[in-house]
Amino acid sequence: MIFRGTIAKYFLDLNCERTMEGLKAALARGLKCGRRRKLSEADMKKAPAILKMSRFRGAHR
């Protein structure tokens, strides 16, 4: 039973190591990791005005 745990731990570490190497390689190629932004930069600039208008009309958050 301990032997299986040792093998499982080895493969878990190996998988983690390969994943980190892949992420580093992607960053070196200039790829961005993670979730994409929902709003563009233009939308972010418009957001304060839209929020101000919605509060003026009595809308809830």
ZIJOSUL-V314324 format. One record per helix or strand of 3 or more residues. SS is the DSSP state (h for helix, s for strand). FROM is the first residue (numbers start at 1). TO is the last residue. If there is no record, write none. Layout:
ss->SS from->FROM to->TO
ss->SS from->FROM to->TO
//
This chain:
ss->h from->2 to->28
ss->h from->41 to->56
//
